[in-house]
Amino acid sequence: MSVRGAGQSITATVSAWEGVTVHAHRFGGTAYHVGSREIGHVHGDGLVDIPFPTRIMNDLVAAGQAVPHHILPESGWVSFYVKKPDDIEKAVALLRRSYDLAASRRATDASRRPDATGQRGFVRPAPPERASSE
């Protein structure tokens, strides 16, 4: 069972987040990316697949908020089935958690890249010069 229009509703919400791009998923459905990182995808109106670090996946599964991925249960991905209208909001919340992780990682990655001066990330300013005691 699925909720008619769930996929469109989820896409409308997720695509409004800063930096999210929407793509056709290679196995059907709609994928959401932040940069080159996929934050999840929806298959029609009934199934959402979302990547997480294994620790978070285990926590979500233990809390009953998602199930291991329907095809690759050891991958760190979870599956979430949209069975009733309230599940749309739950699916969006899971996608938001994936988005927040991806955005955080993207900011960390950006801070490690050299800037125009060749410096990487935050550079601690030089200590103030001491007044000479002459």
N, C-alpha and C positions, 0 to 999 in steps of 0.2 A: 504494500500500500504506500502511496506517496501523496503529496499535497500539490494539487494543480497550481501551477504558477510559482512554485517554490524556487526553482532554478532561476527564473527571471528576477524574483524578489531578492534573492541572495546576490545575484550579479549586480543589480542596481545599487545595493548597499555597499558591497565590497569595492566596486569600481569607482566609488566616490572618495575612497581613501587616498590620501596623498601618495603619489608614486606608484599606484597600482595600475598595471596594464592587464588587459583581458585578451586571451588567445584561445584558439580552438585547441582542445586537448588531443593528444595523439591517439588516445583510445576512445575518443568520443566525449562530448561534453565541453565544458568551458573551464579553462585554467586561469588562475590569477597569479601574477608575478609582481615582485618588487625587484627591479633590476633584472638580473638573470635568474633569480631564485624564485621557484614556485612556492607559493604559500598555501596552495590547495587547489582543488578542482571539484566541480559538481557534475554529476551524470544525471541529466534530466531533472526531474522533480523529486527524486527520492534518495539519492546517495551523494554524500560529500566525503572526499578523501583529503586528508590534511597531514603534512609532515611535521614531526616533532622530534626533538632529541629523545632517545630511548627512555631516559628517566622520566620525562614529562609524559610520554606515551603511557608508560607503566602507571603513573599516577592517575591519568585520565581514565584508563581502563579499570583500575582498582576502584575509582570513585563512581563507576557506572556512567561516565559522561560520554564515552565512545567505546568502540570495540577495536581490536587489532584489525589492521587492513584486511579486507575481505579476500585478497589474493596473496599478499606478502606480509603475513602477520608478524614476522621478525624484523621488518624493515624500519620501524620507528614511525611509520605512517599509521594513522587511525582512520577508520571509517565511521561515519555518522549517518544513520538512516533517518530521513525526514518522513515521519509517519502521521504527524498531526500538525496543525497550524503553529502551535507553540514551539515546535522543533525548529522552525525557521530561525527564530531568535537565538536558539541554542547553537545552531550551526554557524551563524554569523559570529557568535561569541568565540567559538573555537577558531574560526578563521582569523578573528581579530588577534587572538593570542599568537597564532602563527605569524601574522603580520608584524606584531610588536617585536617578536624575536628576530624576524628578518630585518626589520628597520634598525634594530639595535646592532645587529651584526654588520649591517651595511655602514652604519656610522663608525663602528670600530674599524672596519676595513678601510674606510676613507681616511681615518686618522693615521693609518699606517703608511699611506701612500705619500710620496714626496710632494711637497708643494712647489710652486714656481721657483723658489730659492733652493730647492733640493732638500729642505728640512722635512722630517717625517713627524706628522702629528704635532702634539704640544711640545714646545721647546721651552724649558725653564729659563726665565730671564737671568742674565748674569747678575751676581750679587753686586750691591752698590759699592762704589769705590770708597775705600776708607780715607779719611782725612789724614794727611801726614802729620806726625807729631814733632815737626821741626820747630 
